[in-house]
């Protein structure tokens, strides 16, 4: 069986091995989408395909959407060449349950692919057509937290961002610049309202996206590339809205055992590939079943009936509560607290960390003891029930095959939200966060991780992170195995508001982090000994 439009014609063979197929005409859907685009998405990797693609697939099946999603990629266009085009944009979604069972289906809602790059003339021209179309209602994003970041820690622009600013809308390359250029095209075509909806796993994602787009537009305005009327239009949220959202679904890299199952089922060409940009991807996506998407209902040109696809459509305050619940207390901080320790203690898979006696206590303390008391109930689901599901069902799911290294990726971009917000809450409530213990212990382990040497003295490779080299260089000023060499070398990190959103010395926690860190670098086995000491 081939994952292609032609291959789906033999529907009985697919059904015989338990793979559900779209019950609509995928080819006709693709044609309608090209003629009347309504939804474009940037960042077309794994979570997009199985989560947002799955939602769209459900809505199309229910007759509540007449077109699919246009998939735009600015960064890793190998994905289009190797995963989308050869399979007629079809995707195999595989849900992995804790008991080892699977739900498998073909997702047909990913209707068109566009290389959103100036050096691809066909894709660039098509993207202009799409953004100029009055039918276009929404543009969504899963480009990760760093995709919205335009600056280095010293406040200057990243090199590629500076090039985009100087080159202008006709020669840009980064996602924010590309989107801003396309908004300029839309404004020139009449300025029909549009929604830009970040669905990335970061705090106040709509505001981050808006700030970055407006920054780029203002810089281009200063350089004479754009007109003042456009700048006024893009800042008017009745014309261009940037709703907030909270998204949650653990979607690890494609797993080899899933590829083997699909091959045994008779599905051809399900090999996992690694692109030139180091993206791990396959024609299938494997993920857990639980999923949450909460979106501020601010769509000036209309939207799909997302609420019928399991999405909570609500107001900004509820999104904010939901996001803070998840990102600052009930999931992301636990991931970020445990993953560096997992690397230091030799755990390849995150689920195995949840069986470690000390790290399981750390997860409990970060979530229930220090995080949950700061959480406001969003009213649409219970924070306690959400955390229970995370600790008891989701993180221990070994069939997800989620790697510890993946969770460590770009951690410097998330610690400020995942820990900084809770620290700030304690400062606001008590005047200091010095009473915290689990979060400082987590941050000590996070810094210890950047030595890239585990607790037994074995080197390992740091996960990709824009600050990895910088943080490695700073912590390495303190000699591993020589705790007495710690003086004030960590001050540049722990006082950096760009990283943590707050000066940890002023918050009363930096001293405790330094204390834990000093113990963890004292020698072989010191990380484990420190965890045992403080988590007994």
Buried (B, 14 or more C-beta within 10 A) or exposed (E): BBBBBEBBEEBEBBEEBEBBBBEBEBEEBBBBBBEEBBBBBBBBBBBBBBBBBBBBBBBBBEEBBBBBBBBBBBBBBBBBEBBBEBBBBBBBBBBBBBEEEBEBBBBBBBBBBBBBBBEBEEBBEBBBBBBBBEBBBBBBBBBBBBBBBBBBBEEEBBEEBBBBBBBBBEEBBBBBBBBBBBBBBBBEBEBBBBBBBBBBBBBBBBBBBBBBBBBBBBBBBEEEBBEEEBBEBBBEBEBBBBBBBBBBBBBBBBBEEBBEBBEEBEBEBBEBBEBEEEBBBBBBBBBBBBBBBBBBBBBBBEBBEBBBBBBBBBEBEBBBBBBBBBBBBBBBBBBBBBBBBBBBBEBEBBBBBBEBEBBBBBBBBBBBBBBBEBBEEBEEBEBEEBBBBBBEBBBBBBBBBBBBBBBBBBBBBBBBBBBBBBBBBBBEEEEBBBEBBBBBBBBBBBBBBBBBBBBEEEEBEBBEBBBBEBBBEBBBEBEBEEBEEBEEBBBBBBBBEBBBBBEBBEBBBBEBBBBBBBBBBBBBEBBBBBBEEBBE
